[in-house]
Each structure stands twice: as C-alpha cells, then as structure tokens.
Amino acid sequence: MILHPRLVVADEPVSALDVSVGAQVLLLLQDMQHELGLTYVLISHSLPVVAQMATHIAVMRAGQFVEFGPANLILEHPEGGYTKELLAAVPEIPPPG
C-alpha cells in the first residue's frame, strides 16, 4: 500500500483463514477501500464473501464470463442458469429455535 495503488487484485484473500479472522480481514479491506479510495478486483469462490464485498459481479465458467452486473441484481435475480446453480448451492443457516 506504500505505493498508493488505485487498483488491488485480491485472489481468494480469506480462503485459508478461519471465519472470524477472515471476517476481520474483509473489514480491514473495506476500511482501506474507503480510506484510500481503492478499487478491488476480488476473485473468490465464496459467495458470502462476494456478497459482502462486491458492488459488481462477474460470474465465470470454464474461463468465460457468463454473467455480469450490479451485485444486488446478480445475487437477487440471476439470469444465467449457471449463476442460479451457484446461488442455490450456498447453504443457509436455519434460524435458531
């Protein structure tokens, strides 16, 4: 960060971390983004991470982009079959009780 980049490529930045440490790293990335005006290209297989960090999402399959758009539209109203499959595969935590 000493060189003051405007763009940072983060390839699976929290994939090898436990959930609590990963959450702290994501918060740090968000803080740095706001303080330094950074743009991230975040590469991740974790849809919860993508949902927390992304303003736009590009879904890739076999090295090809299959869907791109604002994060809220992709996550809430995916158009592509592959994107729908990915979202359906994310486990949901049932409410307590």
Gaussian input, Z-matrix of N, CA and C with variables (Angstrom, degrees):
# hf/3-21g

backbone

0 1
 N
 C     1     B1
 C     2     B2     1     A1
 N     3     B3     2     A2     1     D1
 C     4     B4     3     A3     2     D2
 C     5     B5     4     A4     3     D3
 N     6     B6     5     A5     4     D4
 C     7     B7     6     A6     5     D5
 C     8     B8     7     A7     6     D6
 N     9     B9     8     A8     7     D7
 C    10    B10     9     A9     8     D8
 C    11    B11    10    A10     9     D9
 N    12    B12    11    A11    10    D10
 C    13    B13    12    A12    11    D11
 C    14    B14    13    A13    12    D12
 N    15    B15    14    A14    13    D13
 C    16    B16    15    A15    14    D14
 C    17    B17    16    A16    15    D15
 N    18    B18    17    A17    16    D16
 C    19    B19    18    A18    17    D17
 C    20    B20    19    A19    18    D18
 N    21    B21    20    A20    19    D19
 C    22    B22    21    A21    20    D20
 C    23    B23    22    A22    21    D21
 N    24    B24    23    A23    22    D22
 C    25    B25    24    A24    23    D23
 C    26    B26    25    A25    24    D24
 N    27    B27    26    A26    25    D25
 C    28    B28    27    A27    26    D26
 C    29    B29    28    A28    27    D27
 N    30    B30    29    A29    28    D28
 C    31    B31    30    A30    29    D29
 C    32    B32    31    A31    30    D30
 N    33    B33    32    A32    31    D31
 C    34    B34    33    A33    32    D32
 C    35    B35    34    A34    33    D33
 N    36    B36    35    A35    34    D34
 C    37    B37    36    A36    35    D35
 C    38    B38    37    A37    36    D36
 N    39    B39    38    A38    37    D37
 C    40    B40    39    A39    38    D38
 C    41    B41    40    A40    39    D39
 N    42    B42    41    A41    40    D40
 C    43    B43    42    A42    41    D41
 C    44    B44    43    A43    42    D42
 N    45    B45    44    A44    43    D43
 C    46    B46    45    A45    44    D44
 C    47    B47    46    A46    45    D45
 N    48    B48    47    A47    46    D46
 C    49    B49    48    A48    47    D47
 C    50    B50    49    A49    48    D48
 N    51    B51    50    A50    49    D49
 C    52    B52    51    A51    50    D50
 C    53    B53    52    A52    51    D51
 N    54    B54    53    A53    52    D52
 C    55    B55    54    A54    53    D53
 C    56    B56    55    A55    54    D54
 N    57    B57    56    A56    55    D55
 C    58    B58    57    A57    56    D56
 C    59    B59    58    A58    57    D57
 N    60    B60    59    A59    58    D58
 C    61    B61    60    A60    59    D59
 C    62    B62    61    A61    60    D60
 N    63    B63    62    A62    61    D61
 C    64    B64    63    A63    62    D62
 C    65    B65    64    A64    63    D63
 N    66    B66    65    A65    64    D64
 C    67    B67    66    A66    65    D65
 C    68    B68    67    A67    66    D66
 N    69    B69    68    A68    67    D67
 C    70    B70    69    A69    68    D68
 C    71    B71    70    A70    69    D69
 N    72    B72    71    A71    70    D70
 C    73    B73    72    A72    71    D71
 C    74    B74    73    A73    72    D72
 N    75    B75    74    A74    73    D73
 C    76    B76    75    A75    74    D74
 C    77    B77    76    A76    75    D75
 N    78    B78    77    A77    76    D76
 C    79    B79    78    A78    77    D77
 C    80    B80    79    A79    78    D78
 N    81    B81    80    A80    79    D79
 C    82    B82    81    A81    80    D80
 C    83    B83    82    A82    81    D81
 N    84    B84    83    A83    82    D82
 C    85    B85    84    A84    83    D83
 C    86    B86    85    A85    84    D84
 N    87    B87    86    A86    85    D85
 C    88    B88    87    A87    86    D86
 C    89    B89    88    A88    87    D87
 N    90    B90    89    A89    88    D88
 C    91    B91    90    A90    89    D89
 C    92    B92    91    A91    90    D90
 N    93    B93    92    A92    91    D91
 C    94    B94    93    A93    92    D92
 C    95    B95    94    A94    93    D93
 N    96    B96    95    A95    94    D94
 C    97    B97    96    A96    95    D95
 C    98    B98    97    A97    96    D96
 N    99    B99    98    A98    97    D97
 C   100   B100    99    A99    98    D98
 C   101   B101   100   A100    99    D99
 N   102   B102   101   A101   100   D100
 C   103   B103   102   A102   101   D101
 C   104   B104   103   A103   102   D102
 N   105   B105   104   A104   103   D103
 C   106   B106   105   A105   104   D104
 C   107   B107   106   A106   105   D105
 N   108   B108   107   A107   106   D106
 C   109   B109   108   A108   107   D107
 C   110   B110   109   A109   108   D108
 N   111   B111   110   A110   109   D109
 C   112   B112   111   A111   110   D110
 C   113   B113   112   A112   111   D111
 N   114   B114   113   A113   112   D112
 C   115   B115   114   A114   113   D113
 C   116   B116   115   A115   114   D114
 N   117   B117   116   A116   115   D115
 C   118   B118   117   A117   116   D116
 C   119   B119   118   A118   117   D117
 N   120   B120   119   A119   118   D118
 C   121   B121   120   A120   119   D119
 C   122   B122   121   A121   120   D120
 N   123   B123   122   A122   121   D121
 C   124   B124   123   A123   122   D122
 C   125   B125   124   A124   123   D123
 N   126   B126   125   A125   124   D124
 C   127   B127   126   A126   125   D125
 C   128   B128   127   A127   126   D126
 N   129   B129   128   A128   127   D127
 C   130   B130   129   A129   128   D128
 C   131   B131   130   A130   129   D129
 N   132   B132   131   A131   130   D130
 C   133   B133   132   A132   131   D131
 C   134   B134   133   A133   132   D132
 N   135   B135   134   A134   133   D133
 C   136   B136   135   A135   134   D134
 C   137   B137   136   A136   135   D135
 N   138   B138   137   A137   136   D136
 C   139   B139   138   A138   137   D137
 C   140   B140   139   A139   138   D138
 N   141   B141   140   A140   139   D139
 C   142   B142   141   A141   140   D140
 C   143   B143   142   A142   141   D141
 N   144   B144   143   A143   142   D142
 C   145   B145   144   A144   143   D143
 C   146   B146   145   A145   144   D144
 N   147   B147   146   A146   145   D145
 C   148   B148   147   A147   146   D146
 C   149   B149   148   A148   147   D147
 N   150   B150   149   A149   148   D148
 C   151   B151   150   A150   149   D149
 C   152   B152   151   A151   150   D150
 N   153   B153   152   A152   151   D151
 C   154   B154   153   A153   152   D152
 C   155   B155   154   A154   153   D153
 N   156   B156   155   A155   154   D154
 C   157   B157   156   A156   155   D155
 C   158   B158   157   A157   156   D156
 N   159   B159   158   A158   157   D157
 C   160   B160   159   A159   158   D158
 C   161   B161   160   A160   159   D159
 N   162   B162   161   A161   160   D160
 C   163   B163   162   A162   161   D161
 C   164   B164   163   A163   162   D162
 N   165   B165   164   A164   163   D163
 C   166   B166   165   A165   164   D164
 C   167   B167   166   A166   165   D165
 N   168   B168   167   A167   166   D166
 C   169   B169   168   A168   167   D167
 C   170   B170   169   A169   168   D168
 N   171   B171   170   A170   169   D169
 C   172   B172   171   A171   170   D170
 C   173   B173   172   A172   171   D171
 N   174   B174   173   A173   172   D172
 C   175   B175   174   A174   173   D173
 C   176   B176   175   A175   174   D174
 N   177   B177   176   A176   175   D175
 C   178   B178   177   A177   176   D176
 C   179   B179   178   A178   177   D177
 N   180   B180   179   A179   178   D178
 C   181   B181   180   A180   179   D179
 C   182   B182   181   A181   180   D180
 N   183   B183   182   A182   181   D181
 C   184   B184   183   A183   182   D182
 C   185   B185   184   A184   183   D183
 N   186   B186   185   A185   184   D184
 C   187   B187   186   A186   185   D185
 C   188   B188   187   A187   186   D186
 N   189   B189   188   A188   187   D187
 C   190   B190   189   A189   188   D188
 C   191   B191   190   A190   189   D189
 N   192   B192   191   A191   190   D190
 C   193   B193   192   A192   191   D191
 C   194   B194   193   A193   192   D192
 N   195   B195   194   A194   193   D193
 C   196   B196   195   A195   194   D194
 C   197   B197   196   A196   195   D195
 N   198   B198   197   A197   196   D196
 C   199   B199   198   A198   197   D197
 C   200   B200   199   A199   198   D198
 N   201   B201   200   A200   199   D199
 C   202   B202   201   A201   200   D200
 C   203   B203   202   A202   201   D201
 N   204   B204   203   A203   202   D202
 C   205   B205   204   A204   203   D203
 C   206   B206   205   A205   204   D204
 N   207   B207   206   A206   205   D205
 C   208   B208   207   A207   206   D206
 C   209   B209   208   A208   207   D207
 N   210   B210   209   A209   208   D208
 C   211   B211   210   A210   209   D209
 C   212   B212   211   A211   210   D210
 N   213   B213   212   A212   211   D211
 C   214   B214   213   A213   212   D212
 C   215   B215   214   A214   213   D213
 N   216   B216   215   A215   214   D214
 C   217   B217   216   A216   215   D215
 C   218   B218   217   A217   216   D216
 N   219   B219   218   A218   217   D217
 C   220   B220   219   A219   218   D218
 C   221   B221   220   A220   219   D219
 N   222   B222   221   A221   220   D220
 C   223   B223   222   A222   221   D221
 C   224   B224   223   A223   222   D222
 N   225   B225   224   A224   223   D223
 C   226   B226   225   A225   224   D224
 C   227   B227   226   A226   225   D225
 N   228   B228   227   A227   226   D226
 C   229   B229   228   A228   227   D227
 C   230   B230   229   A229   228   D228
 N   231   B231   230   A230   229   D229
 C   232   B232   231   A231   230   D230
 C   233   B233   232   A232   231   D231
 N   234   B234   233   A233   232   D232
 C   235   B235   234   A234   233   D233
 C   236   B236   235   A235   234   D234
 N   237   B237   236   A236   235   D235
 C   238   B238   237   A237   236   D236
 C   239   B239   238   A238   237   D237
 N   240   B240   239   A239   238   D238
 C   241   B241   240   A240   239   D239
 C   242   B242   241   A241   240   D240
 N   243   B243   242   A242   241   D241
 C   244   B244   243   A243   242   D242
 C   245   B245   244   A244   243   D243
 N   246   B246   245   A245   244   D244
 C   247   B247   246   A246   245   D245
 C   248   B248   247   A247   246   D246
 N   249   B249   248   A248   247   D247
 C   250   B250   249   A249   248   D248
 C   251   B251   250   A250   249   D249
 N   252   B252   251   A251   250   D250
 C   253   B253   252   A252   251   D251
 C   254   B254   253   A253   252   D252
 N   255   B255   254   A254   253   D253
 C   256   B256   255   A255   254   D254
 C   257   B257   256   A256   255   D255
 N   258   B258   257   A257   256   D256
 C   259   B259   258   A258   257   D257
 C   260   B260   259   A259   258   D258
 N   261   B261   260   A260   259   D259
 C   262   B262   261   A261   260   D260
 C   263   B263   262   A262   261   D261
 N   264   B264   263   A263   262   D262
 C   265   B265   264   A264   263   D263
 C   266   B266   265   A265   264   D264
 N   267   B267   266   A266   265   D265
 C   268   B268   267   A267   266   D266
 C   269   B269   268   A268   267   D267
 N   270   B270   269   A269   268   D268
 C   271   B271   270   A270   269   D269
 C   272   B272   271   A271   270   D270
 N   273   B273   272   A272   271   D271
 C   274   B274   273   A273   272   D272
 C   275   B275   274   A274   273   D273
 N   276   B276   275   A275   274   D274
 C   277   B277   276   A276   275   D275
 C   278   B278   277   A277   276   D276
 N   279   B279   278   A278   277   D277
 C   280   B280   279   A279   278   D278
 C   281   B281   280   A280   279   D279
 N   282   B282   281   A281   280   D280
 C   283   B283   282   A282   281   D281
 C   284   B284   283   A283   282   D282
 N   285   B285   284   A284   283   D283
 C   286   B286   285   A285   284   D284
 C   287   B287   286   A286   285   D285
 N   288   B288   287   A287   286   D286
 C   289   B289   288   A288   287   D287
 C   290   B290   289   A289   288   D288

   B1=1.4475
   B2=1.5248
   B3=1.3076
   B4=1.4562
   B5=1.5314
   B6=1.3336
   B7=1.4664
   B8=1.5315
   B9=1.3362
   B10=1.4676
   B11=1.5332
   B12=1.3321
   B13=1.4704
   B14=1.5218
   B15=1.3096
   B16=1.4569
   B17=1.5279
   B18=1.3344
   B19=1.4572
   B20=1.5148
   B21=1.3357
   B22=1.4633
   B23=1.5237
   B24=1.3233
   B25=1.4597
   B26=1.5223
   B27=1.3240
   B28=1.4598
   B29=1.5259
   B30=1.3063
   B31=1.4655
   B32=1.5192
   B33=1.3306
   B34=1.4656
   B35=1.5364
   B36=1.3369
   B37=1.4664
   B38=1.5248
   B39=1.3280
   B40=1.4660
   B41=1.5220
   B42=1.3172
   B43=1.4708
   B44=1.5214
   B45=1.3247
   B46=1.4643
   B47=1.5297
   B48=1.3213
   B49=1.4583
   B50=1.5216
   B51=1.3418
   B52=1.4606
   B53=1.5302
   B54=1.3053
   B55=1.4606
   B56=1.5265
   B57=1.3389
   B58=1.4659
   B59=1.5219
   B60=1.3279
   B61=1.4631
   B62=1.5294
   B63=1.3261
   B64=1.4555
   B65=1.5141
   B66=1.3349
   B67=1.4687
   B68=1.5260
   B69=1.3270
   B70=1.4608
   B71=1.5320
   B72=1.3259
   B73=1.4654
   B74=1.5229
   B75=1.3227
   B76=1.4691
   B77=1.5252
   B78=1.3241
   B79=1.4672
   B80=1.5218
   B81=1.3255
   B82=1.4699
   B83=1.5257
   B84=1.3307
   B85=1.4702
   B86=1.5319
   B87=1.3307
   B88=1.4637
   B89=1.5293
   B90=1.3254
   B91=1.4662
   B92=1.5281
   B93=1.3337
   B94=1.4622
   B95=1.5264
   B96=1.3175
   B97=1.4610
   B98=1.5240
   B99=1.3142
   B100=1.4659
   B101=1.5245
   B102=1.3167
   B103=1.4610
   B104=1.5254
   B105=1.3398
   B106=1.4583
   B107=1.5268
   B108=1.3259
   B109=1.4550
   B110=1.5239
   B111=1.3395
   B112=1.4619
   B113=1.5202
   B114=1.3070
   B115=1.4520
   B116=1.5150
   B117=1.3185
   B118=1.4596
   B119=1.5120
   B120=1.3107
   B121=1.4491
   B122=1.5198
   B123=1.3214
   B124=1.4554
   B125=1.5203
   B126=1.3051
   B127=1.4617
   B128=1.5180
   B129=1.3298
   B130=1.4596
   B131=1.5205
   B132=1.3374
   B133=1.4591
   B134=1.5276
   B135=1.3209
   B136=1.4544
   B137=1.5255
   B138=1.3157
   B139=1.4649
   B140=1.5289
   B141=1.3343
   B142=1.4636
   B143=1.5353
   B144=1.3167
   B145=1.4682
   B146=1.5237
   B147=1.3136
   B148=1.4655
   B149=1.5271
   B150=1.3285
   B151=1.4641
   B152=1.5238
   B153=1.3231
   B154=1.4598
   B155=1.5188
   B156=1.3297
   B157=1.4595
   B158=1.5270
   B159=1.2992
   B160=1.4705
   B161=1.5220
   B162=1.3235
   B163=1.4592
   B164=1.5251
   B165=1.3282
   B166=1.4624
   B167=1.5199
   B168=1.3237
   B169=1.4572
   B170=1.5199
   B171=1.3203
   B172=1.4604
   B173=1.5221
   B174=1.3088
   B175=1.4631
   B176=1.5223
   B177=1.3342
   B178=1.4639
   B179=1.5218
   B180=1.3235
   B181=1.4710
   B182=1.5150
   B183=1.3246
   B184=1.4667
   B185=1.5269
   B186=1.3330
   B187=1.4605
   B188=1.5187
   B189=1.3112
   B190=1.4625
   B191=1.5274
   B192=1.3227
   B193=1.4536
   B194=1.5207
   B195=1.3324
   B196=1.4634
   B197=1.5192
   B198=1.3579
   B199=1.4568
   B200=1.5258
   B201=1.3193
   B202=1.4549
   B203=1.5134
   B204=1.3291
   B205=1.4554
   B206=1.5090
   B207=1.3305
   B208=1.4581
   B209=1.5344
   B210=1.3156
   B211=1.4645
   B212=1.5276
   B213=1.3397
   B214=1.4592
   B215=1.5282
   B216=1.3225
   B217=1.4679
   B218=1.5289
   B219=1.3136
   B220=1.4654
   B221=1.5227
   B222=1.3371
   B223=1.4591
   B224=1.5273
   B225=1.3266
   B226=1.4620
   B227=1.5276
   B228=1.3308
   B229=1.4677
   B230=1.5283
   B231=1.3281
   B232=1.4625
   B233=1.5284
   B234=1.3158
   B235=1.4581
   B236=1.5228
   B237=1.3284
   B238=1.4585
   B239=1.5151
   B240=1.3270
   B241=1.4581
   B242=1.5165
   B243=1.3260
   B244=1.4583
   B245=1.5241
   B246=1.3117
   B247=1.4597
   B248=1.5273
   B249=1.3094
   B250=1.4704
   B251=1.5257
   B252=1.3299
   B253=1.4703
   B254=1.5312
   B255=1.3279
   B256=1.4648
   B257=1.5262
   B258=1.3120
   B259=1.4531
   B260=1.5283
   B261=1.3148
   B262=1.4656
   B263=1.5310
   B264=1.3180
   B265=1.4624
   B266=1.5217
   B267=1.3351
   B268=1.4587
   B269=1.5245
   B270=1.3452
   B271=1.4774
   B272=1.5276
   B273=1.3081
   B274=1.4602
   B275=1.5185
   B276=1.3098
   B277=1.4595
   B278=1.5160
   B279=1.3323
   B280=1.4734
   B281=1.5278
   B282=1.3369
   B283=1.4653
   B284=1.5260
   B285=1.3365
   B286=1.4604
   B287=1.5245
   B288=1.3311
   B289=1.4563
   B290=1.4475
   A1=111.53
   A2=115.91
   A3=120.47
   A4=112.04
   A5=116.91
   A6=120.94
   A7=112.48
   A8=117.15
   A9=122.96
   A10=112.88
   A11=116.76
   A12=118.29
   A13=110.42
   A14=115.66
   A15=120.44
   A16=109.71
   A17=116.32
   A18=122.47
   A19=109.14
   A20=115.72
   A21=122.02
   A22=107.56
   A23=116.75
   A24=121.92
   A25=107.24
   A26=116.22
   A27=122.03
   A28=108.28
   A29=116.78
   A30=122.85
   A31=108.89
   A32=116.45
   A33=123.54
   A34=111.25
   A35=118.21
   A36=120.28
   A37=115.37
   A38=118.42
   A39=119.69
   A40=113.20
   A41=117.53
   A42=120.19
   A43=113.72
   A44=119.37
   A45=121.67
   A46=112.62
   A47=117.11
   A48=121.20
   A49=110.83
   A50=116.06
   A51=117.19
   A52=108.55
   A53=115.86
   A54=121.50
   A55=112.42
   A56=118.02
   A57=119.14
   A58=111.87
   A59=117.78
   A60=120.28
   A61=109.56
   A62=116.77
   A63=120.44
   A64=111.96
   A65=116.73
   A66=120.49
   A67=110.78
   A68=116.67
   A69=120.38
   A70=110.93
   A71=116.52
   A72=120.38
   A73=110.09
   A74=117.78
   A75=120.44
   A76=111.11
   A77=116.64
   A78=119.34
   A79=111.04
   A80=116.87
   A81=120.87
   A82=110.46
   A83=117.00
   A84=120.33
   A85=110.92
   A86=116.44
   A87=119.86
   A88=111.14
   A89=116.70
   A90=120.16
   A91=111.10
   A92=115.93
   A93=120.02
   A94=110.73
   A95=116.24
   A96=120.13
   A97=110.45
   A98=116.55
   A99=120.33
   A100=111.99
   A101=116.76
   A102=120.30
   A103=112.89
   A104=116.83
   A105=120.89
   A106=113.53
   A107=117.44
   A108=120.55
   A109=112.95
   A110=116.52
   A111=120.93
   A112=112.18
   A113=114.62
   A114=122.70
   A115=106.68
   A116=116.73
   A117=121.59
   A118=110.77
   A119=116.00
   A120=122.32
   A121=103.13
   A122=115.93
   A123=122.67
   A124=108.85
   A125=116.05
   A126=121.76
   A127=106.80
   A128=116.47
   A129=119.14
   A130=110.92
   A131=114.65
   A132=121.23
   A133=110.46
   A134=117.04
   A135=121.89
   A136=110.29
   A137=116.04
   A138=119.44
   A139=112.73
   A140=120.50
   A141=118.06
   A142=112.62
   A143=117.41
   A144=120.75
   A145=109.67
   A146=116.10
   A147=121.01
   A148=110.12
   A149=116.31
   A150=120.41
   A151=111.38
   A152=117.60
   A153=120.64
   A154=112.31
   A155=117.34
   A156=120.24
   A157=115.37
   A158=117.91
   A159=120.63
   A160=113.87
   A161=114.76
   A162=121.17
   A163=109.77
   A164=115.75
   A165=123.06
   A166=108.01
   A167=116.12
   A168=121.25
   A169=109.23
   A170=114.78
   A171=121.98
   A172=106.59
   A173=116.61
   A174=122.07
   A175=107.89
   A176=114.69
   A177=119.42
   A178=110.10
   A179=114.21
   A180=121.61
   A181=107.23
   A182=115.84
   A183=121.97
   A184=111.77
   A185=115.56
   A186=120.79
   A187=115.29
   A188=117.88
   A189=122.10
   A190=110.17
   A191=116.59
   A192=120.01
   A193=108.77
   A194=116.14
   A195=119.87
   A196=112.47
   A197=116.35
   A198=119.47
   A199=108.25
   A200=116.32
   A201=122.02
   A202=109.03
   A203=115.86
   A204=119.18
   A205=111.79
   A206=115.98
   A207=120.16
   A208=110.11
   A209=116.15
   A210=121.48
   A211=111.85
   A212=117.30
   A213=118.71
   A214=111.79
   A215=118.18
   A216=119.92
   A217=111.36
   A218=116.80
   A219=119.83
   A220=110.32
   A221=117.44
   A222=120.97
   A223=112.97
   A224=117.63
   A225=120.78
   A226=113.57
   A227=117.18
   A228=120.85
   A229=110.25
   A230=117.61
   A231=118.69
   A232=110.34
   A233=115.57
   A234=119.75
   A235=111.78
   A236=115.58
   A237=119.10
   A238=113.04
   A239=115.22
   A240=120.81
   A241=112.73
   A242=117.05
   A243=120.64
   A244=110.60
   A245=117.77
   A246=121.46
   A247=110.07
   A248=117.38
   A249=121.00
   A250=110.67
   A251=117.14
   A252=121.19
   A253=110.95
   A254=116.57
   A255=119.97
   A256=111.14
   A257=116.68
   A258=120.41
   A259=112.05
   A260=117.03
   A261=120.79
   A262=111.45
   A263=117.40
   A264=121.58
   A265=113.50
   A266=117.94
   A267=121.18
   A268=108.63
   A269=116.74
   A270=117.82
   A271=111.05
   A272=115.34
   A273=121.14
   A274=108.30
   A275=116.41
   A276=121.17
   A277=107.47
   A278=116.86
   A279=118.03
   A280=110.55
   A281=116.30
   A282=119.12
   A283=110.20
   A284=117.21
   A285=119.31
   A286=112.04
   A287=114.65
   A288=120.61
   A289=111.56
   D1=-10.89
   D2=-177.94
   D3=-63.42
   D4=-25.58
   D5=-179.73
   D6=-87.90
   D7=1.47
   D8=178.06
   D9=56.03
   D10=57.99
   D11=178.63
   D12=-68.55
   D13=154.87
   D14=174.42
   D15=-98.41
   D16=-20.90
   D17=-178.94
   D18=-128.44
   D19=132.26
   D20=177.18
   D21=-126.24
   D22=127.63
   D23=173.87
   D24=-95.41
   D25=119.86
   D26=-178.66
   D27=-116.93
   D28=105.31
   D29=-177.22
   D30=-96.13
   D31=106.93
   D32=-179.47
   D33=50.61
   D34=57.26
   D35=-172.32
   D36=-65.28
   D37=-19.53
   D38=-178.47
   D39=-125.45
   D40=11.88
   D41=-173.30
   D42=-64.22
   D43=-31.38
   D44=-177.65
   D45=-96.82
   D46=10.17
   D47=-175.91
   D48=-106.87
   D49=152.39
   D50=174.04
   D51=-71.01
   D52=166.44
   D53=-170.46
   D54=-58.78
   D55=-43.95
   D56=-176.16
   D57=-69.76
   D58=-40.07
   D59=177.76
   D60=-68.86
   D61=-41.03
   D62=177.41
   D63=-58.99
   D64=-40.75
   D65=178.24
   D66=-62.98
   D67=-39.60
   D68=178.26
   D69=-64.85
   D70=-40.33
   D71=178.96
   D72=-64.81
   D73=-41.77
   D74=178.88
   D75=-63.31
   D76=-40.26
   D77=176.92
   D78=-64.20
   D79=-39.89
   D80=176.77
   D81=-62.43
   D82=-43.99
   D83=177.97
   D84=-60.25
   D85=-41.90
   D86=179.04
   D87=-65.54
   D88=-43.05
   D89=178.08
   D90=-60.25
   D91=-45.66
   D92=179.99
   D93=-64.49
   D94=-36.33
   D95=178.69
   D96=-60.63
   D97=-46.01
   D98=-178.70
   D99=-71.09
   D100=-41.92
   D101=-177.37
   D102=-71.07
   D103=-37.00
   D104=-173.88
   D105=-105.45
   D106=-2.78
   D107=-179.75
   D108=67.83
   D109=36.59
   D110=-176.85
   D111=-80.09
   D112=151.81
   D113=167.13
   D114=-113.00
   D115=132.57
   D116=178.40
   D117=-107.89
   D118=140.68
   D119=160.46
   D120=-105.79
   D121=105.40
   D122=-174.57
   D123=-102.11
   D124=120.00
   D125=178.58
   D126=-104.45
   D127=122.47
   D128=-176.40
   D129=-155.54
   D130=147.72
   D131=170.82
   D132=-94.89
   D133=-6.40
   D134=-176.21
   D135=-93.50
   D136=108.53
   D137=179.92
   D138=-65.23
   D139=-33.97
   D140=174.32
   D141=-61.59
   D142=-37.94
   D143=176.91
   D144=-65.08
   D145=-45.70
   D146=179.13
   D147=-59.98
   D148=-45.02
   D149=-178.71
   D150=-61.88
   D151=-35.03
   D152=-179.55
   D153=-75.00
   D154=-34.29
   D155=-169.11
   D156=-102.46
   D157=-29.42
   D158=-165.60
   D159=-86.18
   D160=143.09
   D161=166.96
   D162=-99.72
   D163=-27.80
   D164=175.66
   D165=-135.71
   D166=150.13
   D167=-178.20
   D168=-129.58
   D169=136.34
   D170=170.34
   D171=-117.93
   D172=119.64
   D173=179.32
   D174=-95.02
   D175=130.47
   D176=179.76
   D177=-116.78
   D178=146.08
   D179=173.87
   D180=-140.48
   D181=124.56
   D182=179.51
   D183=53.46
   D184=40.13
   D185=176.07
   D186=79.12
   D187=7.07
   D188=-179.44
   D189=-120.26
   D190=141.63
   D191=174.14
   D192=-73.02
   D193=128.72
   D194=179.69
   D195=-113.48
   D196=-15.77
   D197=177.53
   D198=-161.28
   D199=141.92
   D200=178.62
   D201=-147.09
   D202=140.57
   D203=175.86
   D204=170.25
   D205=-176.53
   D206=176.70
   D207=-58.11
   D208=142.14
   D209=-174.66
   D210=-55.98
   D211=-45.15
   D212=-177.26
   D213=-62.07
   D214=-36.89
   D215=179.09
   D216=-70.85
   D217=-43.48
   D218=-179.71
   D219=-63.48
   D220=-43.50
   D221=-176.53
   D222=-74.95
   D223=-33.28
   D224=-176.31
   D225=-96.38
   D226=-30.45
   D227=-176.47
   D228=-139.69
   D229=63.26
   D230=-179.53
   D231=-64.41
   D232=145.84
   D233=179.72
   D234=-99.45
   D235=-36.97
   D236=-175.71
   D237=-81.28
   D238=145.92
   D239=179.05
   D240=-60.89
   D241=-40.83
   D242=-179.66
   D243=-64.93
   D244=-42.16
   D245=178.19
   D246=-63.03
   D247=-41.15
   D248=177.17
   D249=-61.25
   D250=-41.18
   D251=177.94
   D252=-63.01
   D253=-43.56
   D254=179.16
   D255=-60.55
   D256=-46.66
   D257=-178.78
   D258=-66.39
   D259=-35.93
   D260=178.90
   D261=-68.44
   D262=-23.69
   D263=-177.87
   D264=-81.93
   D265=-9.04
   D266=-179.90
   D267=-77.26
   D268=120.06
   D269=-179.71
   D270=-69.31
   D271=146.58
   D272=177.26
   D273=-108.00
   D274=141.82
   D275=177.38
   D276=-87.23
   D277=121.37
   D278=179.90
   D279=-68.02
   D280=150.22
   D281=178.84
   D282=-65.31
   D283=149.58
   D284=179.92
   D285=-65.74
   D286=151.01
   D287=173.91
   D288=85.75

